[in-house]
Amino acid sequence: MINLNGTRSIDKFLEKALYDKNYGYYSKKNPFGKKGDFITAPLISPIFSEIILIWVISYWVSLGKPKKFSFVELGPGNGAFCKTFCRTLKKFPDFKESVQIYLFERSERLIKIQKKNINDNNVTWIKNIGQIKDGPVLFFGNEFFDSIPIKQFKIKRSRIYEKFIYFKNDKFKKFIFKKVSKKTIQKLKELNLLRKKGVIEYPQKGLQILELITKKINKLNGGILLIDYGYTKPQGNDTLQSLKSHKKNVFYKNIGKADITYLVNFKLLCKYLLKRKLFLNRIVSQNFFLKKLGIIERTEMLSKNASFKVKSDLYYRLERLLSKKKMGSLFKVLFAANNKNKFNLGFE
Ligand SMILES: C[S@@+](CC[C@H](N)C(=O)[O-])C[C@H]1O[C@@H](n2cnc3c(N)ncnc32)[C@H](O)[C@@H]1O
């Protein structure tokens, strides 16, 4: 049992529920796949990872095929993406010679699972963005930001309050709202997050990581490609959501046994990246991005001469990735880069 007794801000609560060394969700469970709590795009179809690799190679070509190139996967989960990435890489010897692959992961348990699944000597695990020394560098994260704890606030009678959660005898009791400091108000103002109605969600920790990433990009040249579940028009919704065995769960129940995420505010990320003088493509949906990169043509190629069973499986998985009612439109794609190279493949 995680000891949650007492009062914690939402981000501190999430930090404990998800990443507590002994009892946190990501330290205890292998949450991925059919038997886990959710399925991510690389687990739905390896074609997703192949397509991203093609995009990464095209980016490298656009930079003039630099002899040294760092590729950093943020939050690799169970390593499914990287496994396909490394396997497919063998078909592109020039790029393989140049690329150094880094995996940025904090969960010891997931690192063990990743090492077992990937089993490749060219991959280096890092816990610190500062460990990347060679550029250009490309960061890639699929469902990375939505797993980093956020803070929540609300405005009542012109006063700003932060939301806290109170536990007693290991049970959820109530939410508590506390007045915030002037410094916090200033921060929320700077980020244009203040709104009179609804919930204010502030991904403080996520932005701290983004700050380290943008510094690296500005220093070494490169960019960041992010795919995540999120929105471009903030509505003031409470977007915290929890899943256990693919079913909805109240986020303060089954702690340590259920995943908790939130919807990424892409408008905020764009504002943040532009302020740091990065070039930014427009945000597109996963459907738009994958189609532009030829995912349908690739599936057609693979399904030629395949049995009916294999064919229907390939198209079922393709539909899951592209469906406008689900992943295809709920997942958004962002690419920001150092101004030296305005690369827009998949976005125009
Ligand atoms: C939802 S999973 C994403 C899985 C994977 N990218 C995929 O598509 O299957 C989130 C991942 O981010 C990792 N993570 C979360 N916060 C992190 C942090 N601050 N530093 C490094 N990794 C983190 C988690 O441990 C986990 O591997």
The ligand as an SDF file (V2000), in Angstrom:
LIG
                    3D

 27 29  0  0  0  0  0  0  0  0999 V2000
    2.3150    6.1470  -21.3210 C   0  0  0  0  0  0  0  0  0  0  0  0
    3.9460    5.6200  -21.2590 S   0  0  0  0  0  0  0  0  0  0  0  0
    4.4080    5.8220  -22.9600 C   0  0  0  0  0  0  0  0  0  0  0  0
    4.7670    4.5640  -23.6170 C   0  0  0  0  0  0  0  0  0  0  0  0
    5.4430    4.5400  -24.9710 C   0  0  0  0  0  0  0  0  0  0  0  0
    5.9770    5.7820  -25.4010 N   0  0  0  0  0  0  0  0  0  0  0  0
    4.5220    3.9450  -26.0020 C   0  0  0  0  0  0  0  0  0  0  0  0
    4.1420    4.6500  -26.9300 O   0  0  0  0  0  0  0  0  0  0  0  0
    4.1920    2.7530  -25.8790 O   0  0  0  0  0  0  0  0  0  0  0  0
    4.8520    6.8990  -20.4850 C   0  0  0  0  0  0  0  0  0  0  0  0
    6.3410    6.6190  -20.3700 C   0  0  0  0  0  0  0  0  0  0  0  0
    7.0240    7.7980  -19.9270 O   0  0  0  0  0  0  0  0  0  0  0  0
    7.8770    7.4650  -18.8280 C   0  0  0  0  0  0  0  0  0  0  0  0
    8.0920    8.6910  -18.0300 N   0  0  0  0  0  0  0  0  0  0  0  0
    7.1490    9.4230  -17.4030 C   0  0  0  0  0  0  0  0  0  0  0  0
    7.7040   10.4960  -16.7680 N   0  0  0  0  0  0  0  0  0  0  0  0
    9.0170   10.4570  -17.0430 C   0  0  0  0  0  0  0  0  0  0  0  0
   10.1220   11.2900  -16.6990 C   0  0  0  0  0  0  0  0  0  0  0  0
    9.9550   12.3720  -15.9230 N   0  0  0  0  0  0  0  0  0  0  0  0
   11.3360   10.9760  -17.1620 N   0  0  0  0  0  0  0  0  0  0  0  0
   11.5070    9.8680  -17.9390 C   0  0  0  0  0  0  0  0  0  0  0  0
   10.5050    9.0340  -18.2970 N   0  0  0  0  0  0  0  0  0  0  0  0
    9.2700    9.3120  -17.8520 C   0  0  0  0  0  0  0  0  0  0  0  0
    7.1130    6.3470  -18.1490 C   0  0  0  0  0  0  0  0  0  0  0  0
    7.8640    5.6410  -17.2210 O   0  0  0  0  0  0  0  0  0  0  0  0
    6.6980    5.5360  -19.3710 C   0  0  0  0  0  0  0  0  0  0  0  0
    7.7530    4.7850  -19.9050 O   0  0  0  0  0  0  0  0  0  0  0  0
  1  2  1  0
  2  3  1  0
  2 10  1  0
  3  4  1  0
  4  5  1  0
  5  6  1  0
  5  7  1  0
  7  8  2  0
  7  9  1  0
 10 11  1  0
 11 12  1  0
 11 26  1  0
 12 13  1  0
 13 14  1  0
 13 24  1  0
 14 15  1  0
 14 23  1  0
 15 16  2  0
 16 17  1  0
 17 18  1  0
 17 23  2  0
 18 19  1  0
 18 20  2  0
 20 21  1  0
 21 22  2  0
 22 23  1  0
 24 25  1  0
 24 26  1  0
 26 27  1  0
M  CHG  2   2   1   9  -1
M  END
$$$$
